[in-house]
Amino acid sequence: MSTVKPSHMSGAQIDAWLGIGKSTRYSWQDPKSPYHDPTWPLAIKLGTRRATYVLSEVEAWLAGRPRSRLAAGGGGGGGGGGGEE
C-alpha cells in the first residue's frame, strides 16, 4: 500500500514535523521579531482562524538552511571534554 504525501499542512502539523513550537513559527513570521526570517514561506489563509502551508515551499525553505551549526561555521556542540570515546 502506498502512502500519499500531503501537499498542504496546517501550522500545527508543520510545527510537529519540524519539531518547533508555535511561538518559534510566529517569531519567524513577525517582521518586528529579532528572529524574523523573510525567507519563511507565507501561509495561505483559508478563513479567519485557519491557514495552511504549501509543503513543497516549506521543504524548499528547509533545504536552503545550513545542515548543522558546524557546517555553517559556528562553534557550539555540547558536552564534555577531550573528544575521545
Secondary structure, DSSP 8 states (H G I E B T S, - for coil): ------SEEEHHHHHHHHT--HHHHHHHH-TTSTT--TTS---EE-SSS-EEEEHHHHHHHHHTS-S-TTTTT-----S-SS---
